[in-house]
């Protein structure tokens, strides 16, 4: 599988963000990014951005199993992209909510054609 042409821009955009609470004692939340693929779309590759108090791998499995799942992550989720967010995790809950939205906005700004989540 080859990466979408916009992936280097998405990586750079994610790395511009910082978490001020990363590694603090009560930092138990994470943001995560899922690679999406839908062959029916004109631009078949996209990203789903979420936040969780669980391990992101566990949360990805929940999406795929349909538990509290985003429809796009359940149907089109291919894999997690931890390299986009490992510098941010773990963090406090309030910051994970802020960074979830900031990540989605950053991806849209650099031209990722399909971005889900980030609310």
FENQUIDA-V907652 format. One record per residue. N is the residue number from 0. SS is DSSP state (a for helix, b for strand, c for the rest). PHI is phi as a letter, one per 20 degrees, with the letter a starting at -180 (* if undefined). OMEGA is omega in whole degrees, -180 to 180 (none if undefined). Layout:
N;SS;PHI;OMEGA
N;SS;PHI;OMEGA
This chain:
0;c;*;177
1;c;e;180
2;c;f;174
3;c;f;-176
4;c;f;-179
5;c;e;-175
6;a;g;178
7;a;g;177
8;a;f;179
9;a;f;178
10;a;f;179
11;a;f;180
12;a;f;-180
13;a;f;-177
14;a;f;176
15;c;f;-178
16;c;e;179
17;c;c;175
18;c;d;-179
19;c;f;-178
20;c;d;-177
21;c;g;177
22;c;m;177
23;c;f;-175
24;c;g;-178
25;c;d;179
26;c;e;-177
27;c;c;-178
28;b;d;-179
29;b;c;166
30;b;d;180
31;b;b;180
32;b;c;178
33;b;d;174
34;b;f;180
35;b;d;176
36;b;b;178
37;c;c;-175
38;c;f;-179
39;c;f;-178
40;c;e;176
41;c;f;173
42;c;d;-168
43;c;f;-177
44;b;d;178
45;b;b;-179
46;b;c;171
47;b;d;180
48;b;d;179
49;b;b;175
50;b;c;-175
51;b;b;171
52;c;e;178
53;c;e;171
54;c;f;-179
55;a;g;176
56;a;f;178
57;a;f;-179
58;a;f;177
59;a;g;178
60;a;f;177
61;a;f;177
62;a;g;-176
63;a;f;179
64;a;e;179
65;c;n;-179
66;c;e;-177
67;c;l;-169
68;c;e;164
69;c;f;-180
70;a;g;-179
71;a;f;179
72;a;f;180
73;a;f;-174
74;a;e;-170
75;a;d;-179
76;b;f;-179
77;b;d;-178
78;b;a;172
79;b;f;175
80;c;c;-175
81;a;f;-179
82;a;f;179
83;a;f;-171
84;c;c;-176
85;c;f;179
86;c;f;-177
87;c;d;-169
88;c;e;-12
89;c;e;-179
90;b;b;178
91;c;f;-176
92;a;g;-177
93;a;g;-179
94;a;f;178
95;a;f;177
96;a;f;179
97;a;f;-177
98;a;f;175
99;a;g;179
100;a;f;-179
101;a;f;178
102;a;f;-180
103;a;g;179
104;a;f;-180
105;a;f;179
106;a;f;178
107;a;f;-178
108;a;f;-179
109;c;e;172
110;c;o;173
111;c;f;-171
112;c;f;-176
113;c;c;179
114;b;c;178
115;b;d;179
116;b;m;178
117;c;m;-179
118;c;e;none
